[in-house]
């Protein structure tokens, strides 16, 4: 049996460098830290030799999330904590079909994000190379054509980046809906959503639509992929504890020079509407809609921001939020923990 200790997943420095001095302090509600231990239990039962496993792990995130340590137990032929570009992960390889079991644990502390926004306009000089990256198109998120036309329709007469982002957020909340039949968290293929007029989806669809529309009008924006780890103080449907194998959730951020990265979550507004069986104009939903433009309840931990993550020369993940594996060159179904044979448990640490 082998064990590896991992002290701190690096990466916060680059993010911290993006937070302007003008960023408003977190409100008192965001000061309390909570610590969680995530435990992945993997047992790859698929037939065949030459098995690879990749697990998405929490990362240090600005001033609201800190990873303290991680370890693993098992007997793979190779195993290590790695970074695939900016993305933290655990990788394991088994050469033959002997028992392919491994347990990976990681501790992460979080605190609520609740940012005050000033009404100033950012300038081009405020956008550094890191934010410029989040103005680029992707295969599933082109920024011209119907995406650009929809973004212009959404912002109407808004002028400042903050006004435009709020107009896009409201447009997304008003025009999308949560579709429970969509597998997992969706695909984030906003071009197809807009071309077909079917704006139903889950978090990776709805929040990617917000991101793409923001980028199309020059506002840096990005998805944040992660997983729910505790019950919610807001709505029962917005939390999960214990077995979180199917609790993955994508959020979003946009960038303002006067505030840094601003948290939003249009998808959870639509989730609450569906699962709590409340209309958009219900007072509780109206309040949630306001809270989720500029704040996150951190009963959730963040993994990464990246799309199109190359796992190896054969396999690529459109986004890396679920465990990924291949056996004998065949990809395992990440959206089916039972057939994939993985379990993720969370425990709050006193």
Number of C-alpha atoms within 10 A of each C-alpha: 7 11 13 14 13 15 12 16 21 15 16 16 11 13 14 14 12 19 18 15 12 11 18 15 15 17 12 9 11 19 15 10 14 16 17 21 20 23 21 21 18 21 14 24 15 17 11 15 15 14 23 24 23 21 19 21 32 24 25 26 21 17 14 18 24 23 25 17 15 22 19 23 16 18 19 22 11 11 22 15 20 15 16 12 9 15 18 23 22 20 20 21 20 21 16 16 16 13 13 22 18 20 18 21 19 23 22 25 21 25 23 22 22 23 21 15 16 14 11 13 14 16 11 8 7 14 17 11 9 13 20 14 13 22 20 16 14 12 12 17 21 19 24 16 11 16 24 18 14 16 25 18 13 21 22 11 11 15 10 13 24 24 15 23 29 19 20 27 26 18 18 21 21 13 12 21 20 22 16 15 10 13 12 19 21 19 18 25 21 28 20 14 18 14 12 9 10 13 20 18 26 28 28 25 24 33 29 28 30 29 28 33 32 33 26 24 20 15 23 24 30 27 28 24 26 24 25 23 25 20 16 17 10 14 16 12 15 22 20 21 18 14 15 20 22 17 19 21 23 29 26 27 24 25 24 27 23 22 24 22 24 23 23 25 26 27 30 25 23 29 20 23 20 17 14 14 9 14 14 17 10 11 11 15 19 13 13 18 22 13 18 19 21 21 20 21 19 22 21 29 30 26 22 24 21 19 19 13 16 15 17 10 6 10 15 14 15 16 20 26 24 26 24 23 23 23 22 15 14 13 15 19 16 18 16 15 17 11 13 21 17 20 18 20 16 22 16 16 11 6
